[in-house]
Structures are given as C-alpha cells and as structure tokens.
Amino acid sequence: MIVNQFLVLAALLFSIGIYGVLVRRNAVLVLLSIELMLTAVNINLVAFGQYLQDALVSGQVFALFVITVAAAEVGIGLAIVILIFRNRSSANVDELDLLKW
Amino acid sequence: MQFTDWIADARNIVFLVIALAMVGAAVMVVTSRNVIHAALMLVVALAGSAALFLMLGAEFVAWTMVLVYIGAVVVLFLFGIMITRAPTKADPVRLDHKHRWPALLVALGTFAAMATVTTLAFEDAALPDGVARAGDIGDVLFDRFVIPFEVVSFVLLAALIGGIVLARKDPE
C-alpha cells in the first residue's frame, strides 16, 4: 500500500462533498455533504499518522477529535434547521434571505 | 510504480473495492433525488471509511466511526429529515439548484489541485505496517492530550445545551 492512494481517495470524497454543499438546496442534505468532507479529512489524518509512525498516535487522536466535533456540529446544525423550518416552514437554503438587503 | 505491480498486492484489491463502493455511495449522497436514500447511502460511505481505518491499523477510530457516525449521526439525520418534512418521494426540482455546472467545475478543480499536489509530493512512498491498539490511544489520550480531550468534552456539552435551547419551543 502506498500513502498516495488514500490521499487521492480522500481528495475525491472531499470534492464530492464540495459539489453536494454547493448544489443541494435542502439544508439537511447540505449537512450530509459536510459529513462527507469531514470523513475525507479523517482518512487523511489516519493515513498520515500511519505514514509518519508517530509515537504519540496524533493522527488517530485528532481523527477522534474531528469525529467528536462533527457530532456536535450535526446536533447544533439540525437544531438550527428545525428552528428555521418552524419559523419559515421551509428548509431550503436559497430561501433564507433574512440577512440580505 | 506500474498499475500491475500495485494491484499484485492483495490489500490493494481490497482497497480498490472499498474505494469504488465509497465513491459510488458518495456520488449517490449528493445526487439522489430521494432524501432518505441520500442519508442511507451516507451509511455505506462511512462504513467504507471505517473499513479503510481498519486497513490502516486504526482499530479504535474505525469502531468509533461505526458507533458515532452510523449509530448516532445518521439516525439524527433521519430524525431531522422526518421533522423538516423534506420531500421523501422523487422530486427533481426541489432538492438541487438548477445550475450544476459551476459546482461541478469547482469540485473537479479542487480534486485536480489536491490530487496533483499529493501525487507530486508523495509519489510512491510506501505505507508502513503496524496496528495502534485501543490501549495505546487511551494512554496517549489521557496523558499527552488530556487538556484537548477535556476541551472537546466541554464543546460537546455546550453543543448539547445549545441544541436543546435552540430546538425547544418558546414558552409563550
């Protein structure tokens, strides 16, 4: 196994996530795409950790931190989406123009 | 390195199968016209990444991925879909923007840039073997990384309280 195969796969997943964030209208689907991007980052972290053979296992530890922060982000994100849906009865991101002049 | 040399390693065949399944599932996540299918395809992509973590010798991260993501986050997403009454039937006009080409261009540009840079930087650098057991990670986590660990737990607590406060109905 070479390290680059994991990096290229992670880059591909990250790009697919970017496409999803840009093209989706439903806020829940935007959050799903963000999860794809975070997964790509985790693959990179663990692959680099294995490549460097770090005594502190930093790659895996930081992957665990990213997983935790992603869980927090999903909780807050879905709470905000539910709040917006309750106020505007729509979860489409392109209809949210309250802050636009 | 030639492709025939690369594929001669049995682990790379496993990698190729997992990678193809992951990319297919990820494409389904961003293109599916059915919201529930998109969320369930995310499970396939995340399970593939857990398999890759096992290949990289990261046992604890792999099973945390299965527990936290597939067990909790995807269920949370399904509840979010249910509560916001997103269109669960095939409904082509409401889920995507009309203009997909700019987004596709940005995604392809990002991939080309990152893949070129990593290929130029790492070329054929081999990945060493080795397994990090859960005990090793626990030792490091509660020794060298104990303060970041506590900070992350505080972030999680704050997110929990924030989620409850945000989603609660205001008492009139």
HADDOCK unambig.tbl for C-alpha pairs under 7 A between the chains (distance, minus, plus):
assign (segid A and resid 1 and name CA) (segid B and resid 12 and name CA) 6.33 0.50 0.50
assign (segid A and resid 1 and name CA) (segid B and resid 126 and name CA) 6.09 0.50 0.50
assign (segid A and resid 1 and name CA) (segid B and resid 127 and name CA) 5.68 0.50 0.50
assign (segid A and resid 2 and name CA) (segid B and resid 124 and name CA) 5.95 0.50 0.50
assign (segid A and resid 2 and name CA) (segid B and resid 125 and name CA) 5.64 0.50 0.50
assign (segid A and resid 2 and name CA) (segid B and resid 126 and name CA) 4.29 0.50 0.50
assign (segid A and resid 2 and name CA) (segid B and resid 127 and name CA) 5.05 0.50 0.50
assign (segid A and resid 3 and name CA) (segid B and resid 125 and name CA) 6.11 0.50 0.50
assign (segid A and resid 3 and name CA) (segid B and resid 126 and name CA) 6.03 0.50 0.50
assign (segid A and resid 3 and name CA) (segid B and resid 127 and name CA) 5.33 0.50 0.50
assign (segid A and resid 4 and name CA) (segid B and resid 118 and name CA) 6.57 0.50 0.50
assign (segid A and resid 4 and name CA) (segid B and resid 119 and name CA) 6.31 0.50 0.50
assign (segid A and resid 4 and name CA) (segid B and resid 122 and name CA) 6.17 0.50 0.50
assign (segid A and resid 4 and name CA) (segid B and resid 123 and name CA) 6.74 0.50 0.50
assign (segid A and resid 7 and name CA) (segid B and resid 118 and name CA) 6.80 0.50 0.50
assign (segid A and resid 8 and name CA) (segid B and resid 115 and name CA) 5.32 0.50 0.50
assign (segid A and resid 9 and name CA) (segid B and resid 19 and name CA) 6.97 0.50 0.50
assign (segid A and resid 11 and name CA) (segid B and resid 111 and name CA) 5.62 0.50 0.50
assign (segid A and resid 11 and name CA) (segid B and resid 114 and name CA) 6.12 0.50 0.50
assign (segid A and resid 11 and name CA) (segid B and resid 115 and name CA) 6.39 0.50 0.50
assign (segid A and resid 12 and name CA) (segid B and resid 111 and name CA) 5.78 0.50 0.50
assign (segid A and resid 13 and name CA) (segid B and resid 23 and name CA) 6.69 0.50 0.50
assign (segid A and resid 13 and name CA) (segid B and resid 26 and name CA) 6.93 0.50 0.50
assign (segid A and resid 15 and name CA) (segid B and resid 107 and name CA) 4.68 0.50 0.50
assign (segid A and resid 15 and name CA) (segid B and resid 108 and name CA) 6.76 0.50 0.50
assign (segid A and resid 15 and name CA) (segid B and resid 110 and name CA) 6.09 0.50 0.50
assign (segid A and resid 15 and name CA) (segid B and resid 111 and name CA) 5.55 0.50 0.50
assign (segid A and resid 16 and name CA) (segid B and resid 26 and name CA) 6.79 0.50 0.50
assign (segid A and resid 16 and name CA) (segid B and resid 27 and name CA) 6.59 0.50 0.50
assign (segid A and resid 16 and name CA) (segid B and resid 107 and name CA) 6.51 0.50 0.50
assign (segid A and resid 18 and name CA) (segid B and resid 107 and name CA) 5.88 0.50 0.50
assign (segid A and resid 19 and name CA) (segid B and resid 103 and name CA) 5.40 0.50 0.50
assign (segid A and resid 19 and name CA) (segid B and resid 104 and name CA) 5.99 0.50 0.50
assign (segid A and resid 19 and name CA) (segid B and resid 107 and name CA) 5.38 0.50 0.50
assign (segid A and resid 20 and name CA) (segid B and resid 30 and name CA) 4.74 0.50 0.50
assign (segid A and resid 22 and name CA) (segid B and resid 103 and name CA) 5.73 0.50 0.50
assign (segid A and resid 23 and name CA) (segid B and resid 96 and name CA) 5.60 0.50 0.50
assign (segid A and resid 23 and name CA) (segid B and resid 97 and name CA) 5.49 0.50 0.50
assign (segid A and resid 23 and name CA) (segid B and resid 100 and name CA) 6.21 0.50 0.50
assign (segid A and resid 23 and name CA) (segid B and resid 103 and name CA) 6.28 0.50 0.50
assign (segid A and resid 24 and name CA) (segid B and resid 95 and name CA) 5.89 0.50 0.50
assign (segid A and resid 24 and name CA) (segid B and resid 96 and name CA) 4.62 0.50 0.50
assign (segid A and resid 24 and name CA) (segid B and resid 97 and name CA) 6.26 0.50 0.50
assign (segid A and resid 25 and name CA) (segid B and resid 95 and name CA) 5.28 0.50 0.50
assign (segid A and resid 25 and name CA) (segid B and resid 96 and name CA) 5.34 0.50 0.50
assign (segid A and resid 25 and name CA) (segid B and resid 97 and name CA) 6.21 0.50 0.50
assign (segid A and resid 26 and name CA) (segid B and resid 95 and name CA) 5.82 0.50 0.50
assign (segid A and resid 28 and name CA) (segid B and resid 81 and name CA) 6.77 0.50 0.50
assign (segid A and resid 33 and name CA) (segid B and resid 30 and name CA) 6.79 0.50 0.50
assign (segid A and resid 47 and name CA) (segid B and resid 56 and name CA) 6.69 0.50 0.50
assign (segid A and resid 50 and name CA) (segid B and resid 56 and name CA) 6.68 0.50 0.50
assign (segid A and resid 50 and name CA) (segid B and resid 128 and name CA) 6.84 0.50 0.50
assign (segid A and resid 51 and name CA) (segid B and resid 127 and name CA) 5.36 0.50 0.50
assign (segid A and resid 51 and name CA) (segid B and resid 128 and name CA) 6.21 0.50 0.50
assign (segid A and resid 56 and name CA) (segid B and resid 140 and name CA) 6.17 0.50 0.50
assign (segid A and resid 57 and name CA) (segid B and resid 137 and name CA) 6.72 0.50 0.50
assign (segid A and resid 60 and name CA) (segid B and resid 58 and name CA) 6.93 0.50 0.50
assign (segid A and resid 60 and name CA) (segid B and resid 61 and name CA) 6.57 0.50 0.50
assign (segid A and resid 61 and name CA) (segid B and resid 137 and name CA) 6.99 0.50 0.50
assign (segid A and resid 64 and name CA) (segid B and resid 61 and name CA) 6.41 0.50 0.50
assign (segid A and resid 65 and name CA) (segid B and resid 152 and name CA) 6.93 0.50 0.50
assign (segid A and resid 71 and name CA) (segid B and resid 73 and name CA) 6.57 0.50 0.50
assign (segid A and resid 72 and name CA) (segid B and resid 156 and name CA) 5.53 0.50 0.50
assign (segid A and resid 72 and name CA) (segid B and resid 159 and name CA) 5.42 0.50 0.50
assign (segid A and resid 75 and name CA) (segid B and resid 159 and name CA) 6.88 0.50 0.50
assign (segid A and resid 75 and name CA) (segid B and resid 163 and name CA) 6.11 0.50 0.50
assign (segid A and resid 76 and name CA) (segid B and resid 159 and name CA) 6.06 0.50 0.50
assign (segid A and resid 76 and name CA) (segid B and resid 162 and name CA) 6.74 0.50 0.50
assign (segid A and resid 76 and name CA) (segid B and resid 163 and name CA) 5.05 0.50 0.50
assign (segid A and resid 78 and name CA) (segid B and resid 80 and name CA) 6.25 0.50 0.50
assign (segid A and resid 79 and name CA) (segid B and resid 163 and name CA) 5.39 0.50 0.50
assign (segid A and resid 79 and name CA) (segid B and resid 166 and name CA) 5.91 0.50 0.50
assign (segid A and resid 79 and name CA) (segid B and resid 167 and name CA) 5.12 0.50 0.50
assign (segid A and resid 80 and name CA) (segid B and resid 166 and name CA) 6.63 0.50 0.50
assign (segid A and resid 82 and name CA) (segid B and resid 84 and name CA) 6.31 0.50 0.50
assign (segid A and resid 82 and name CA) (segid B and resid 167 and name CA) 6.64 0.50 0.50
assign (segid A and resid 83 and name CA) (segid B and resid 166 and name CA) 6.82 0.50 0.50
assign (segid A and resid 83 and name CA) (segid B and resid 167 and name CA) 5.96 0.50 0.50
assign (segid A and resid 85 and name CA) (segid B and resid 84 and name CA) 6.21 0.50 0.50
assign (segid A and resid 91 and name CA) (segid B and resid 84 and name CA) 6.80 0.50 0.50
